Each structure stands twice: as structure tokens, then as C-alpha cells.
Amino acid sequence: MKNIKIYTLFLSAFMLLGIQELKAQETLEEYLEIAIKNNPKLQSEYAQFEAAMRKSPQVSSLPDPTLTMSGLGRMVETRVGAQEARFNLMQMFPWFGTLKARESAANLKAEAKFQSYLNSQNQLIFEVKSIYAELYALSEVIEIKEKNLSILGSYRELALSRFKSGAGAMVNVVKVDIDKDGAFTEIELLKDQLRPLRVKFNLMLNREATSAVIIKDTLIIPNNPEFDNYEEVLNKHPMLMGLEKQKESYLAQEIVAEKEGLPNIGLGVDYSIISKRADANPEGNGMDAFMPMVSVSLPIFRKKYKAAKEEAKFMSVSVENEMQQVKNELHSTLEMTLYEFRKSEKLVELYNKQLQSSTQANKLYISAFSNATGNFEEVLRMNQDILLLQTQKIEALKDGFIAKAKLDYLMIKNYK
């Protein structure tokens, strides 16, 4: 019975570890979901957008009405009685269209904030993909170099066997040991390089820096993308859309400045409480007084309105120039990224062909050395060539994947 309990306990612990391991097996898409949900910078940008959305009700509302109350210490006599208290209620109304113009300007600024948020989200997706690709490449290179250690071990056994049989030199064994020592050090350095990348990756997801990062997606370079109408697509980039909304908000601000330079109209009422006269009884004795009122502001100091209008105009011109600069930069980056993508595509194709030929050549060198007709130096050199081609292929795959991620960012192929 005791053994059954212990077995059950171990089984439960094993299942729990298995579940935790399954939960840790995030794919790249799952990592992207975590980043979008948790990244502090992205959350900050979204909060700024939400805050900007709250600006519209503030600027498009009427000013608060004013209520004035006065109680006279010494009664003011009128024909129908003494005036005991006076109330004045006044509501000011901006010129026609002012509130609508303010609301429009505020909404456009909020839309610009939202486009900024979208751009930050797309940048985050690109950065997460880039670091994921770096981690993938490092892991693959480490695995290749560890396999190479095993290959070098077999070469050592072959060289040692040839030495013992008197058909080879001991120096061949020493050369293999030198290569193995170098390979060990390279692997250790690469593993050290993994740590800061994992920390950076986890912090972008806003989780514990020491959390496990599982790399299980294989990087592939998709078909060569073709962009016939790239200018039209680039114009829809969130950076440009955000600047466009900024420009429109400044144009709306010009209208606001013009409207605010027009009179404000006030409508109100004046109400006086009158006490009855005791010494006489005139018509309307003790009747309270009620009087409608109209007021008009006089915007005669025009400098501030003119300056506000010119400020909005200059800001609009500034944003228009910034838009052109951003458009040029996006176009330039797109051309360079397309070059990087096509370069990676061609390099992967080249390395695949060279690896096929080098592997065949390596088999021939090993066979020749085994039959005492070949040079062991050629075996080691060809092995190093194959190792170099394998690592170069991984690097080209990584560069191609990152280039595709940047193309997605530039051409607004957002993560869904």
C-alpha cells in the first residue's frame, strides 16, 4: 500500500512537470501574443491613446454657467417694495461651430495617437521575430558544432587506428585534439551568448528574465515577395497615417483659432426678490422682478488669435515636411530590405549546393585516408569547410527571416 502511494506521488509529480513543460512550449505566434498583451511600452502607448480620447468631451463642452447671488445689507427701495436679494444666472455660448472644430481637432489628435500605437505594435512584432531568429540561429549553430565534436571524435579514432597500424602519424591525432579544443571553446562562447539574448527576449514579453525560451519553430524563407504598388501601400503605413492625422488636427486647430477670435454670446436671467411695502399698496406691490439678459464678449485684442492661427499653420507645414522625410526613409529601407531578402534567398540556395558537393568530397577523402592513399589534412580541411557552410546557411536563413519580418513591418502585414 505504501509503495502504491509513493508511486502515485511520483506519477502526479511527473504529470505536473509534463503539464508545465507543455505550457512552456510556446510557438512564435504565442510569444507574439504575450508580447502584445504584456509589453510595457505598448501598454503605455495604448494608455496615451485612451487619454487622448478623453480630450474630446473636455474641449467640446459648453463652459459652466455662472450663478451670482447678492443679498443687500441695506434694503434698496423700489416703487413696488424693497429689494431683498438678487440672483443672476448666465450661460456663455462660443461662436457657431467652435465646439465642433475643437472636437474635430481633439479626435484627430487621438487618431494620431492610435496610429502611433499601431506602429509601436508592429515594431514590437518585428523585434520579437528578430530576437527569436537570433536565438534559433545560435541554437542551431551550437547543435551543429556539438555534432561536429562527435565527428571529430570518429576522426580521432581513425587517425589513432592508422597510427597504431603504422600507416599514419601521431601528429594527425594531435591535430584532431586541437580542433576539438577549439570546438569546445566555441560552443561555450555561443552558449554564453544565448543568455543575454534570452533575457532580452523575456523582458520584451515583460516576464521573468530567467523564463525558459523554447525554440521549436523552423525558420523558412518564403517565396520572393513582389510589390507592384509599394508606394500606395507605404502611404498606409501607421507612421505616415499618424503624421497625416497630426497635419489634419493642426488644420482643424487653425479653424479653432479663427472661431475663438469671434464673439462669445451669453444668455441669462436676472431675478430679484422684492418685499411688500407696508406704507402703500401700489400695483404689483411685492412682485419679484424677472429680467432676461444677453451679453457679448468683445475679442478686440487680436494678436493672440492671429498668433494661434499662425502657430497651427506652421505646425501643419512642419508635419507635411516630416511626412515626406518619413516616406523617403520607408522607401529607402524597403529597397535595402528587399535586397537583403533576395541575397539571403540566393545564399541559401548556394550553400545547399555546396554542402551536397562538399559532403560527397569529404566521403572520398575519408575513404582515401582509410586506404592509406589520402592526406588526413584534406579530411580535416574539408570537415571545417562543411562546418563553415552549415553555419553560413543558418546565418543566411536567419537574415532572410529577419528581412521578411521587416518587409511585413514596412508593408503593414500585421500580426493577426
RAQUIRA-V34776 format. One record per pair of residues at least 12 apart in sequence whose ideal C-beta (glycine too) atoms are under 10 Angstrom apart, sorted by sequence separation. I is the first residue (numbers start at 1). GAP is how many residues later the second one is. If there is no record, write none. Layout:
BEGIN
((I/GAP) (I/GAP))
END
This chain:
BEGIN
((71/12) (72/12) (159/12) (160/12) (161/12) (198/12) (199/12) (201/12) (274/12) (365/12) (366/12) (367/12) (70/13) (71/13) (72/13) (159/13) (160/13) (196/13) (198/13) (273/13) (274/13) (275/13) (365/13) (366/13) (71/14) (72/14) (158/14) (159/14) (195/14) (198/14) (199/14) (201/14) (274/14) (364/14) (365/14) (70/15) (71/15) (158/15) (159/15) (195/15) (198/15) (273/15) (274/15) (364/15) (365/15) (69/16) (70/16) (156/16) (157/16) (159/16) (160/16) (197/16) (272/16) (273/16) (362/16) (365/16) (366/16) (69/17) (70/17) (155/17) (156/17) (159/17) (198/17) (271/17) (272/17) (361/17) (362/17) (365/17) (366/17) (68/18) (69/18) (70/18) (155/18) (156/18) (158/18) (159/18) (271/18) (272/18) (364/18) (365/18) (68/19) (69/19) (156/19) (157/19) (194/19) (270/19) (271/19) (272/19) (362/19) (363/19) (67/20) (68/20) (69/20) (155/20) (156/20) (270/20) (271/20) (362/20) (67/21) (68/21) (155/21) (156/21) (194/21) (269/21) (270/21) (361/21) (362/21) (66/22) (67/22) (68/22) (154/22) (269/22) (270/22) (66/23) (67/23) (152/23) (153/23) (156/23) (268/23) (269/23) (270/23) (359/23) (362/23) (65/24) (66/24) (152/24) (155/24) (156/24) (268/24) (269/24) (358/24) (361/24) (362/24) (65/25) (66/25) (152/25) (155/25) (267/25) (268/25) (358/25) (361/25) (65/26) (66/26) (152/26) (267/26) (268/26) (64/27) (65/27) (152/27) (153/27) (266/27) (267/27) (268/27) (358/27) (359/27) (63/28) (64/28) (151/28) (152/28) (266/28) (267/28) (358/28) (62/29) (63/29) (265/29) (266/29) (358/29) (62/30) (63/30) (149/30) (152/30) (265/30) (266/30) (355/30) (358/30) (359/30) (62/31) (63/31) (148/31) (149/31) (152/31) (264/31) (265/31) (266/31) (354/31) (355/31) (358/31) (62/32) (148/32) (151/32) (263/32) (264/32) (265/32) (354/32) (357/32) (358/32) (263/33) (264/33) (356/33) (149/34) (263/34) (264/34) (354/34) (355/34) (148/35) (149/35) (262/35) (263/35) (264/35) (354/35) (355/35) (263/36) (353/36) (62/37) (145/37) (146/37) (262/37) (351/37) (352/37) (355/37) (60/38) (61/38) (145/38) (146/38) (148/38) (149/38) (261/38) (351/38) (354/38) (355/38) (59/39) (60/39) (145/39) (148/39) (260/39) (350/39) (351/39) (354/39) (59/40) (60/40) (261/40) (351/40) (60/41) (61/41) (145/41) (146/41) (261/41) (351/41) (352/41) (59/42) (60/42) (61/42) (145/42) (350/42) (351/42) (59/43) (60/43) (144/43) (261/43) (262/43) (350/43) (351/43) (58/44) (59/44) (60/44) (142/44) (143/44) (146/44) (260/44) (261/44) (348/44) (349/44) (351/44) (58/45) (59/45) (60/45) (141/45) (142/45) (145/45) (260/45) (261/45) (347/45) (348/45) (351/45) (56/46) (57/46) (59/46) (60/46) (141/46) (142/46) (259/46) (347/46) (348/46) (350/46) (351/46) (55/47) (56/47) (59/47) (60/47) (142/47) (257/47) (258/47) (261/47) (348/47) (349/47) (55/48) (56/48) (58/48) (59/48) (142/48) (257/48) (258/48) (260/48) (261/48) (347/48) (348/48) (56/49) (57/49) (141/49) (142/49) (257/49) (260/49) (347/49) (348/49) (55/50) (56/50) (257/50) (258/50) (346/50) (347/50) (55/51) (56/51) (139/51) (142/51) (257/51) (258/51) (344/51) (345/51) (348/51) (54/52) (55/52) (56/52) (138/52) (139/52) (141/52) (142/52) (256/52) (257/52) (344/52) (345/52) (347/52) (348/52) (53/53) (56/53) (137/53) (138/53) (256/53) (257/53) (343/53) (344/53) (347/53) (52/54) (53/54) (55/54) (56/54) (254/54) (255/54) (257/54) (258/54) (344/54) (345/54) (346/54) (52/55) (55/55) (138/55) (139/55) (253/55) (254/55) (257/55) (344/55) (345/55) (52/56) (53/56) (54/56) (138/56) (253/56) (254/56) (256/56) (257/56) (343/56) (344/56) (52/57) (53/57) (254/57) (255/57) (343/57) (344/57) (52/58) (53/58) (55/58) (135/58) (253/58) (254/58) (341/58) (342/58) (344/58) (345/58) (51/59) (52/59) (134/59) (135/59) (138/59) (253/59) (254/59) (340/59) (341/59) (344/59) (345/59) (50/60) (52/60) (53/60) (134/60) (138/60) (252/60) (253/60) (340/60) (341/60) (343/60) (344/60) (49/61) (52/61) (53/61) (250/61) (251/61) (254/61) (341/61) (342/61) (48/62) (49/62) (51/62) (52/62) (135/62) (250/62) (251/62) (253/62) (254/62) (340/62) (341/62) (49/63) (50/63) (134/63) (135/63) (249/63) (250/63) (253/63) (340/63) (341/63) (49/64) (50/64) (52/64) (250/64) (251/64) (252/64) (339/64) (340/64) (48/65) (49/65) (132/65) (135/65) (250/65) (251/65) (337/65) (338/65) (341/65) (47/66) (48/66) (49/66) (131/66) (134/66) (135/66) (249/66) (250/66) (337/66) (340/66) (341/66) (46/67) (49/67) (50/67) (131/67) (134/67) (249/67) (250/67) (336/67) (337/67) (340/67) (45/68) (46/68) (48/68) (49/68) (247/68) (248/68) (250/68) (251/68) (337/68) (338/68) (45/69) (48/69) (49/69) (131/69) (132/69) (246/69) (247/69) (250/69) (337/69) (338/69) (46/70) (47/70) (131/70) (246/70) (247/70) (249/70) (250/70) (336/70) (337/70) (45/71) (46/71) (130/71) (131/71) (247/71) (248/71) (45/72) (246/72) (247/72) (334/72) (337/72) (338/72) (44/73) (45/73) (127/73) (128/73) (131/73) (246/73) (247/73) (333/73) (334/73) (337/73) (43/74) (45/74) (46/74) (127/74) (139/74) (245/74) (246/74) (333/74) (337/74) (42/75) (45/75) (46/75) (140/75) (244/75) (247/75) (44/76) (45/76) (128/76) (139/76) (243/76) (244/76) (246/76) (247/76) (333/76) (334/76) (127/77) (128/77) (138/77) (242/77) (243/77) (246/77) (333/77) (334/77) (42/78) (135/78) (137/78) (140/78) (243/78) (41/79) (42/79) (45/79) (135/79) (136/79) (140/79) (243/79) (244/79) (330/79) (331/79) (41/80) (124/80) (135/80) (136/80) (243/80) (330/80) (39/81) (42/81) (124/81) (132/81) (136/81) (242/81) (243/81) (330/81) (39/82) (41/82) (42/82) (131/82) (133/82) (136/82) (137/82) (240/82) (241/82) (243/82) (41/83) (132/83) (136/83) (239/83) (240/83) (243/83) (133/84) (239/84) (240/84) (242/84) (243/84) (36/85) (39/85) (132/85) (35/86) (133/86) (240/86) (132/87) (239/87) (240/87) (36/88) (39/88) (235/88) (239/88) (32/89) (35/89) (36/89) (39/89) (237/89) (35/90) (129/90) (237/90) (239/90) (240/90) (239/91) (32/92) (35/92) (36/92) (234/92) (235/92) (32/93) (35/93) (234/93) (237/93) (34/94) (35/94) (235/95) (32/96) (231/96) (234/96) (31/97) (32/97) (233/97) (234/97) (237/97) (31/98) (231/99) (234/99) (28/100) (31/100) (32/100) (230/100) (231/100) (234/100) (28/101) (31/101) (230/101) (233/101) (231/103) (28/104) (230/104) (28/105) (230/105) (227/107) (28/108) (230/108) (227/111) (225/112) (226/112) (225/113) (224/114) (122/115) (123/115) (122/116) (123/116) (225/116) (121/117) (122/117) (224/117) (225/117) (119/118) (120/118) (224/118) (118/119) (119/119) (222/119) (118/120) (119/120) (221/120) (117/121) (118/121) (119/121) (221/121) (224/121) (115/122) (116/122) (119/122) (223/122) (115/123) (116/123) (118/123) (119/123) (221/123) (222/123) (114/124) (115/124) (118/124) (221/124) (115/125) (116/125) (117/125) (112/126) (115/126) (116/126) (221/126) (114/127) (115/127) (116/127) (221/127) (114/128) (115/128) (220/128) (221/128) (112/129) (113/129) (115/129) (116/129) (111/130) (112/130) (115/130) (116/130) (111/131) (112/131) (114/131) (115/131) (112/132) (113/132) (111/133) (112/133) (113/133) (111/134) (112/134) (110/135) (111/135) (112/135) (108/136) (109/136) (112/136) (108/137) (109/137) (111/137) (112/137) (107/138) (108/138) (111/138) (108/139) (109/139) (110/139) (108/140) (109/140) (107/141) (108/141) (109/141) (107/142) (108/142) (105/143) (106/143) (108/143) (109/143) (104/144) (105/144) (108/144) (109/144) (104/145) (105/145) (107/145) (108/145) (105/146) (106/146) (104/147) (105/147) (106/147) (104/148) (105/148) (103/149) (104/149) (105/149) (102/150) (105/150) (106/150) (101/151) (102/151) (104/151) (105/151) (100/152) (101/152) (104/152) (105/152) (101/153) (102/153) (103/153) (101/154) (102/154) (100/155) (101/155) (100/156) (101/156) (98/157) (99/157) (101/157) (102/157) (97/158) (98/158) (101/158) (102/158) (97/159) (100/159) (101/159) (98/160) (99/160) (97/161) (98/161) (42/162) (94/162) (97/162) (98/162) (40/163) (41/163) (43/163) (95/163) (96/163) (98/163) (39/164) (40/164) (42/164) (95/164) (98/164) (39/165) (41/165) (94/165) (95/165) (97/165) (35/166) (38/166) (39/166) (40/166) (94/166) (95/166) (96/166) (98/166) (38/167) (39/167) (95/167) (34/168) (37/168) (38/168) (94/168) (95/168) (35/169) (36/169) (37/169) (38/169) (94/169) (95/169) (96/169) (31/170) (34/170) (35/170) (93/170) (94/170) (95/170) (31/171) (34/171) (35/171) (93/171) (94/171) (238/171) (239/171) (241/171) (33/172) (34/172) (35/172) (92/172) (93/172) (237/172) (31/173) (32/173) (34/173) (92/173) (93/173) (237/173) (31/174) (91/174) (92/174) (93/174) (237/174) (238/174) (91/175) (92/175) (219/175) (221/175) (236/175) (237/175) (90/176) (91/176) (92/176) (221/176) (234/176) (236/176) (238/176) (90/177) (91/177) (220/177) (221/177) (233/177) (234/177) (89/178) (90/178) (91/178) (219/178) (221/178) (222/178) (225/178) (233/178) (234/178) (26/179) (89/179) (90/179) (218/179) (219/179) (221/179) (222/179) (225/179) (233/179) (88/180) (89/180) (90/180) (220/180) (221/180) (227/180) (230/180) (233/180) (88/181) (89/181) (219/181) (220/181) (230/181) (31/182) (87/182) (88/182) (89/182) (219/182) (221/182) (222/182) (225/182) (31/183) (87/183) (88/183) (219/183) (221/183) (225/183) (227/183) (30/184) (31/184) (86/184) (87/184) (88/184) (217/184) (220/184) (227/184) (26/185) (86/185) (87/185) (219/185) (222/185) (26/186) (31/186) (85/186) (86/186) (87/186) (225/186) (24/187) (25/187) (26/187) (27/187) (28/187) (85/187) (86/187) (24/188) (26/188) (27/188) (28/188) (29/188) (84/188) (85/188) (225/188) (24/189) (25/189) (26/189) (27/189) (28/189) (83/189) (84/189) (85/189) (24/190) (26/190) (27/190) (83/190) (84/190) (85/190) (21/191) (25/191) (26/191) (28/191) (82/191) (83/191) (84/191) (20/192) (81/192) (82/192) (83/192) (21/193) (81/193) (82/193) (78/194) (80/194) (81/194) (82/194) (79/195) (80/195) (81/195) (82/195) (76/196) (78/196) (80/196) (81/196) (82/196) (59/197) (77/197) (78/197) (80/197) (81/197) (172/197) (76/198) (77/198) (79/198) (78/199) (81/199) (66/200) (68/200) (72/200) (75/200) (77/200) (80/200) (176/200) (63/201) (65/201) (67/201) (79/201) (80/201) (81/201) (168/201) (175/201) (179/201) (186/201) (65/202) (66/202) (68/202) (69/202) (70/202) (71/202) (80/202) (95/202) (167/202) (175/202) (178/202) (182/202) (63/203) (65/203) (79/203) (80/203) (81/203) (85/203) (86/203) (88/203) (90/203) (92/203) (94/203) (167/203) (172/203) (173/203) (176/203) (78/204) (79/204) (80/204) (81/204) (82/204) (84/204) (89/204) (90/204) (91/204) (92/204) (95/204) (167/204) (168/204) (172/204) (175/204) (176/204) (179/204) (183/204) (79/205) (80/205) (81/205) (83/205) (88/205) (90/205) (92/205) (167/205) (171/205) (172/205) (175/205) (179/205) (186/205) (78/206) (79/206) (80/206) (81/206) (83/206) (171/206) (80/207) (81/207) (105/207) (112/207) (162/207) (165/207) (169/207) (172/207) (176/207) (80/208) (81/208) (158/208) (162/208) (168/208) (172/208) (179/208) (80/209) (161/209) (159/210) (162/210) (78/211) (151/211) (155/211) (158/211) (154/212) (158/212) (155/214) (162/214) (159/217) (158/218) (159/220) (155/221) (158/221) (159/221) (155/224) (155/225) (152/228) (155/228) (152/231) (151/232) (148/235) (151/235) (152/235) (148/236) (151/236) (148/238) (148/239) (147/240) (144/242) (145/242) (148/242) (144/243) (147/243) (148/243) (145/245) (141/246) (144/246) (145/246) (143/247) (144/247) (141/249) (144/249) (140/250) (141/250) (144/250) (140/251) (143/251) (140/253) (141/253) (137/254) (140/254) (141/254) (139/255) (140/255) (138/256) (137/257) (140/257) (141/257) (136/258) (137/258) (140/258) (137/259) (137/260) (138/260) (136/261) (137/261) (136/262) (137/262) (135/263) (133/264) (134/264) (137/264) (133/265) (136/265) (137/265) (132/266) (133/266) (133/267) (134/267) (130/268) (133/268) (134/268) (132/269) (133/269) (132/270) (133/270) (130/271) (131/271) (133/271) (129/272) (130/272) (133/272) (129/273) (130/273) (132/273) (129/275) (130/275) (126/276) (129/276) (130/276) (128/277) (129/277) (127/278) (126/279) (129/279) (125/280) (126/280) (129/280) (126/281) (126/282) (127/282) (125/283) (126/283) (125/284) (126/284) (124/285) (122/286) (123/286) (129/286) (122/287) (128/287) (122/288) (125/288) (125/289) (126/289) (119/290) (122/290) (125/290) (122/291) (124/291) (122/292) (119/293) (121/293) (122/293) (118/294) (121/294) (118/296) (36/379) (35/380) (33/382) (32/383) (32/384) (29/386) (28/387) (29/387))
END
